[in-house]
Amino acid sequence: MRVYLDNAATTPVDPEVLKAMYQVMENSFGNPSSIHGHGREVRTLVEKARKTVASLLHTSPAEIFFTSGGTEADNMAIRCGIADHGIKHAITSKIEHHAVVHTLEAMQKAGVIELDFVEVDEKGNINTEHLETLLQGHDRSLVSLMHANNEIGTLTDIELVGDICEKYNAIYHCDTVQTMAHYPHDMSKLKMQFIVGAGHKFHGPKGVGFLHINHKIKIKPLLYGGSQERNMRGGTENVYGIVGLAKALEIAYAEMPQHQAHIQELKSYMMAQLKASVPGIAFNGETDPAKSLYTVLNVSFPEMEMADMLLFSLDIAGISASGGSACSSGTDIGSHVLTGIGANPLRPAVRFSFSKYNTKEEVDYTVEKIKEICLVKV
């Protein structure tokens, strides 16, 4: 049996998405920047996709810009937001995605900004009082805090963070890659300037994403070239990807309640089975369903010999997952997220992440194999 439980890394493409993309590949090959009939036909497809994304997010199509994925969208928001608004101070956390942390650290190293890290607790929750303290004394800051952590699943109260940023006139960039299409995002109500999405996280294609830029903030392009994306992102559009992303997002929103219920049930079931089957098992991040991304379960295993073989053993059993441990030394390359929350570096951790395609039978198989692996202490 083969079980795929690494959906936070990437998801299988929905057959309806493949169908929509194939129709474009087969029938619509024109360059959307061309003014002739073939080009206009494809331009219509891109703009239809933009309208679909905008409608689902309760925003204007003029605020949606297609990119190559979440990393480019994060870089565009951070680099251009800082450069074009004279920002000298930024705040993030040490458990953000590397697309955010590494970008801000590079700008700090170049002397562009002063960078502060807001405190997080042992479950990955943001200390909002500390956030306020860090914002005080600065005319304007950029705050980059994600909606849900990609490794441990802990959710951030983005409404509260938005209120705090508004109070201190800060620009708020929120990496929503893991929550896009899993939770509704109503941009007519949320107080943030930038959010991002990546198609392959919600059963769309890889290599395509988008950046939402609130109309109240203006930035210049990150990538210069032609006049694509209303002069905001040079380069011929990935039309097949854009059509696939919009279709995937449309399906996700239409089926969101039932998929959330199904996946949350699988996650809760796996937690209960593991606690009953493996002595000393624990979980990293929030376990309260109201505070945790329902697609992600980070399991902290008991200390064991050859812990680095745990993922390999799961792979041999046909189970695809991801993970690691906290850094135990300056030369140890471990999970910066687990290190950031003070996890025990001697306990290996595995992230299991679910999708609408996973089943209870797959969870049962996975738990049984984990029991066997832990019994022999790998």
C-alpha positions, -999 to 999 in steps of 0.1 A, spaced: 0 0 0 12 35 -8 0 64 13 6 101 5 6 123 36 28 152 25 1 175 11 16 205 28 45 201 5 23 197 -26 -10 182 -35 -21 159 -64 -38 178 -92 -76 175 -92 -88 157 -124 -112 186 -132 -82 210 -130 -62 187 -154 -91 187 -178 -94 225 -178 -56 229 -183 -55 203 -211 -83 221 -230 -61 253 -230 -30 234 -240 -48 217 -269 -68 246 -282 -54 280 -270 -17 285 -277 -16 322 -285 5 347 -265 -19 367 -243 1 399 -251 -5 396 -288 -32 418 -303 -44 393 -329 -73 369 -325 -52 340 -311 -37 363 -285 -70 379 -275 -85 345 -270 -59 336 -245 -59 370 -228 -96 364 -222 -88 331 -204 -62 349 -181 -87 377 -172 -115 352 -166 -92 333 -142 -83 366 -125 -120 375 -120 -126 340 -105 -98 344 -80 -109 380 -71 -145 370 -67 -137 342 -43 -115 365 -22 -141 393 -23 -118 418 -40 -112 435 -73 -95 417 -102 -72 448 -103 -57 436 -70 -47 401 -82 -13 396 -98 -2 361 -111 33 349 -102 54 318 -104 43 307 -69 43 317 -33 80 324 -30 80 350 -57 48 365 -43 63 368 -8 95 383 -22 76 408 -43 55 419 -13 84 422 11 111 436 -12 89 461 -31 68 470 0 100 479 19 117 497 -11 88 516 -24 76 529 10 109 538 26 105 511 53 135 509 76 121 484 101 105 450 97 91 424 121 86 387 115 90 355 136 117 328 136 91 302 125 81 318 92 86 301 59 121 306 45 107 326 16 100 352 43 128 348 68 156 345 43 144 375 23 142 397 54 175 385 67 192 393 34 178 428 35 190 432 70 224 420 61 225 445 32 217 473 57 183 481 42 163 474 73 164 468 110 148 434 117 131 423 148 116 388 157 84 387 176 83 361 204 64 328 199 54 303 226 61 266 227 31 260 205 40 286 179 16 313 190 25 349 183 30 371 214 8 400 202 18 422 232 54 419 221 44 427 186 29 460 198 61 467 218 82 462 187 60 485 166 62 513 191 88 540 183 88 534 145 70 557 120 62 527 98 72 491 98 65 460 76 51 431 95 53 396 79 34 369 99 19 339 83 -17 327 87 -8 291 95 26 276 101 36 252 74 53 227 97 33 226 129 -1 241 117 -6 267 144 -29 294 133 -23 331 138 -52 354 146 -48 375 115 -77 397 124 -60 408 156 -26 412 139 -43 433 113 -59 455 139 -25 460 156 -8 468 123 -35 494 115 -31 510 149 7 516 142 3 523 105 23 492 96 22 474 63 10 438 69 21 410 46 6 376 54 19 344 39 -14 325 33 0 298 12 -10 270 36 -45 283 43 -55 295 9 -85 274 -4 -87 258 31 -102 288 48 -122 317 33 -103 349 29 -126 380 27 -103 408 16 -131 433 19 -128 428 57 -92 417 64 -68 445 73 -37 435 54 -19 448 23 -5 416 9 -16 379 9 -3 351 -14 -14 318 -29 3 289 -46 -18 266 -69 -1 234 -60 -11 236 -23 -48 232 -32 -48 206 -60 -37 229 -87 -5 229 -108 30 238 -96 48 269 -109 19 293 -105 7 315 -77 -6 350 -71 -2 381 -49 -31 401 -37 -21 438 -34 -46 460 -16 -56 489 -38 -46 514 -11 -9 505 -14 12 510 -45 45 492 -53 67 489 -83 75 455 -100 100 430 -87 105 416 -122 109 440 -151 103 431 -187 72 435 -208 39 450 -198 24 418 -185 2 418 -154 -6 454 -159 31 464 -159 36 447 -125 53 414 -135 73 410 -167 73 377 -185 48 358 -206 20 345 -184 18 308 -175 -16 306 -190 -22 268 -184 -11 273 -148 -33 303 -143 -64 286 -157 -56 256 -135 -51 277 -103 -84 295 -108 -102 262 -114 -86 246 -83 -95 275 -62 -131 275 -75 -135 238 -67 -119 242 -32 -143 270 -23 -173 251 -35 -164 220 -15 -147 236 15 -171 227 43 -173 190 35 -135 187 29 -127 205 61 -150 181 80 -135 151 63 -99 161 68 -103 173 104 -119 139 112 -89 121 98 -65 143 117 -83 138 150 -86 101 144 -49 97 137 -41 117 169 -63 94 190 -49 63 174 -13 74 179 -18 83 216 -34 50 222 -8 30 203 26 46 209 38 54 245 54 89 248 40 102 216 32 140 215 23 167 191 41 199 181 20 231 177 -16 237 187 -39 207 190 -71 227 195 -89 224 162 -99 261 164 -63 271 166 -47 246 143 -46 241 105 -67 210 100 -45 197 71 -13 195 92 -3 171 121 32 174 135 41 143 155 69 143 181 82 108 186 100 94 217 138 96 217 151 67 197 184 54 183 189 62 146 161 87 147 173 100 113 161 67 98 125 73 108 114 90 76 133 64 56 115 36 74 82 52 67 91 56 30 101 19 28 67 11 42 51 31 14 43 62 34 53 97 22 57 123 49 82 150 59 99 161 90 130 164 111 140 176 145 151 208 162 187 219 157 209 204 184 241 223 176 254 251 154 263 227 127 231 206 128 207 215 100 173 208 116 139 224 115 141 261 122 104 260 132 109 233 158 140 251 171 120 283 172 94 268 195 120 251 217 112 216 208 134 188 222 162 182 196 165 146 207 129 137 197 124 132 159 93 148 144 73 140 114 48 162 96 18 143 83 -4 165 61 -38 155 47 -60 162 17 -95 154 5 -82 123 -12 -69 106 20 -89 79 38 -93 64 72 -79 31 59 -47 50 50 -45 64 85 -49 29 100 -22 16 78 1 45 87 -5 41 125 2 3 122 35 9 105 45 35 130 38 10 158 61 -15 141 88 11 136 87 24 172 86 -12 185 120 -19 171 133 17 178 145 19 142 
